[in-house]
Amino acid sequence: YEPDTGPRVRVNQVGYLTAGPKNATVVTEATDPLPWQLRNAAGTVVASGTSTPRGVDAASGQNVHTIGFSSYRAPGTGLTLVADGETSHPFTISGDLYDRLRSDSLQFFYAQRSGIAIDGDLIGAEYARPAGHLDVAPNKGDTDVPCQPGVCDYSLDVRGGWYDAGDHGKYVVNGGLATHQLLSTFERTKTAATADGGAALGDSTLRVPERGNGVPDVLDEARWELEFLLRMQVPAGKPLAGMAHHKIHDKAWTGLPLLPHEDPEQRELHPPSTAATLNLAAVAAECARLFAPYDAAFAARCGTAAKTAYAAAKANPARYASPADATGGGAYDDTTVTDEFYWAAAELYLTTGEQAYLTDLTASPHHTADVFEPRGFSWQGVAALGRLDLATVPSGLPAAERTRIRVSVTAAADAYLAEIARQAYGLPMPGDAGSYFWGGNGNLINNAVVLATAFDLTGDVKYRDGAVQAMDYILGRNALNISYVTGWGEHAAENQHSRIFGNQFDPDLPKPPAGSIAGGPNAALQDPFVEQLLAGCKPMFCYVDDIQSYSTNEVAVNWNSALAWISSFLADQGEA
Ligand code: 9MR
């Protein structure tokens, strides 16, 4: 199988911020520097220079050179870069490149909503569909969902929330991470200088049914999932009260495509877990502080749920989701929950200022450890979320403690910058196969979130430039010459694995909406389609834009939330 990788000059196909870094990669046999030219839409050469040979890139197996044209700052469209007889895909130079990606990436969550009819007038007629998983046949839920046999003797109304990914499951740990990233996208507007007070994330900035209700739309979207997460908590009076059920999904796997309202499978609640409970505690604590100005009653409900969940987790510190519980839905198993304890204590402390949470936080092994992994944070490792919020959200932490925490963020960002400099494709991930795993695009963007936070804390543009370079990789500067975001870039992914966006199998169904990001290359080839097709692939080539490849090409709320956070940050950079 030989993918069509187009021109050998690889650029961010969306483009480059006017005053930002501008880097490209050329695949070539040449070992000596090559001349390059930047051409405008009329074909006139507007800048030129010579490339820097980088040798063979381990992740792609390609001999590559890098091209830097950061000093060129004139806005324009239809620009191309020419080197070694090849002309890149066209791109734009502009200060507002990312404005619409901010809203597109957030809009994805509305399209993923469960328990509500999707309004075509809001996001396009092709995305209209009836409400999924209410008590309308052939659906079996989610208004009255029993546990798996033997797990509990009650049923819960767990309607709503977002479908996790290409399946119809709803998982507390992953939904919680995504909700956190939406809440954090909003919370950043209160602390970051370039967020300009958050006007771009206010009411009526998204196409959601709640627009115009006086609440910022990104909070409305987050609330859709928060209400679901709260419903997953074991009610008072039941065994394990206050814990959160780990997940709810179909009893058996369904095929593709399948619209949510047509899913005939029995829905089941899975056992409560410590990880899910702490995840709920953390996100509900954030809810309590962020919704306070808009809906005091809801904020109070979140605050109570957060405290109850945290106490229940302390009383049940080692209830782990089973890795074997993966029929009809993903396992999302995790047997290390010290990081979830740390994150939850951090959020509860930031919201309440109470000494008890600070005591737990300070006693956590993560409090002084380096919590920033080279390969990024995700649903299984969440200590970084606590650390980033402790660094940015105002609190009563002693000044020296705050400084130490902030220095840990910039130190991590420095390490990601060093990695970017080592990589010929400029990504903030180590260059070996271990960086190419299921959902790795999300982890990579999360490293950009750390870089962006370091910029917010210090104003040092080298960190902002690092975040931009990470997005260059996501949007086309890569071995496959593909943008992993639907609708963004000349050659972009469009067939992501999804039961809803099943266009590749059924032309009556839509493709994923613009702003949907694919999981990305996965060298472990964990689905039968790529196992066959891509056997022996070099890590950066272990991806295919086919609906059948769930291990490389699925949509998911946790990587779209990373995209939303970073797009919002980049949209705020404007002409900076
Ligand atoms: O993102 C998850 C990834 O980290 C795991 O390795 C993988 C296999 O367990 O599962 C991924 O999550 C999937 C989940 O299990 C089911 N819904 C779709 C998710 C995205 O592919």
Boltz pocket constraint, residues with backbone or C-beta under 6 A from the ligand:
constraints:
  - pocket:
      binder: B
      contacts: [[A, 164], [A, 165], [A, 166], [A, 167], [A, 169], [A, 329], [A, 330], [A, 331], [A, 332], [A, 438], [A, 439], [A, 550], [A, 554], [A, 555], [A, 556]]
      max_distance: 6.0
